[in-house]
Amino acid sequence: MDNEYKETYAKLYKIYKKYQKKYKNNPNSHQMCCMWSTINPPDTIEDTKPIYEIEKTFEINLDEDETLALYDMDLDEAAQRIIEIKRGKC
C-alpha cells in the first residue's frame, strides 16, 4: 500500500468512526452506509454531515451519484475512490 492510500484511509476511518458510533444498532462493519442510520436512513445522502466532512477533509466535491456510490462501498473501496476523484480519474 502506498502512503497516499494509508493517509486517505486513516482520515476516512476517523470520519467513519465519528458518525458510526452515533448509531448503536449499526455494526462496525467498515461499510460506509453505517455512518447513517440503517433503521431510518436519510432520503438523500448528498446533503448530510458525513458527506460535508468528507468533501471538506479531502477537498473534493461529490455529486449525488458519487455520494450514492460511496454509500454502498466499504472503507477500502471508498478510500480508493476518493484518491481517484482527487486525481481526476472520474
Secondary structure, 3 states (H helix, E strand, C coil): CCHHHHHHHHHHHHHHHHHHCCCCCCCCCCEHHHHCCCCCCCCCCCCCHHHHHHHHHHCCCCCHHHHHHHHCCEHHHHHHHHHHHHHCCC
